[in-house]
Amino acid sequence: MVVVAIIPARLASTRLPRKILREIAGKPMLAHVYEAAKRSPLLHDVMIATDSDEVLKIARENGWKAQMTSPHHRSGTDRIYEVALTVKADVYVNMQGDEPLARPEHLEALLKPMQRDEVLVSTIKTPCPAHDVANPNAVKVVTDKNGRALYFSRSTIPFNRDAREDLRYFKHLGFYAYRKAALGRFCNLPESRLEAAEQLEQLRFLENGMDIYVEETPFDTVGVDTEEDLRRVEQMLIEYF
């Protein structure tokens, strides 16, 4: 199985401007993501997909593979599909450029379901920390007994009506693996109703009857959207390495 990781790297972020190039522990955030991907023995190649001349220049200076993509894409998934049209692989991995705590173990879990030919899309989850159960910035996921996603939400799901002590909550981590057919279908569908409401693009798959298989990992991450996230991640990286 040939697997290529693609890191969508848009420079024009809103909440934290230019975040993928912000320094964390002495190097740009994008470097942490790229290097984590390169450490995985399961990947045949790693590429950056950007719409920024500055990001492309930095990538080339550091010897990172990168490709310029359209500035008009609605999402990182659309950017990945553009690369997939010219780069041949069996599976394409979406590694977010704002996940500097990414590690090879995330990719190991992510790709486990893709060993089965019938799986078109996979992602990962981790036990949700108590402080994130009601946090709308931490996306929760519920699955069926076979690991297929039933729903993703910023709300607390499932709702624990009877205060059961054995109920577990899971946080969704923004790593995805796709086959090209699934990518193509996603990018040619309009934004779905629930996707627009929750601002979660993975709901487009579910609303259109496409299964997403979810594998569990014990390794949490922190997506960087604010200055506070940046400082928190830097401390965690210093402790990790």
Secondary structure by P-SEA (a helix, b strand, c coil): cbbbbbbbccccccccccccccccccccaaaaaaaaaaacccccbbbbbbccaaaaaaaaaabbbbbbbbcccccaaaaaaaaaacccccbbbbbbcccccccaaaaaaaaccccccccccccccccccccccccccbbbbbbcccccccccccccccccccccccbbbbbbccbbbbcaaaaaaaaaccccccccccccccccccccbbbbbbbbbcbbbbbcccaaaaaaaaaaaaaac
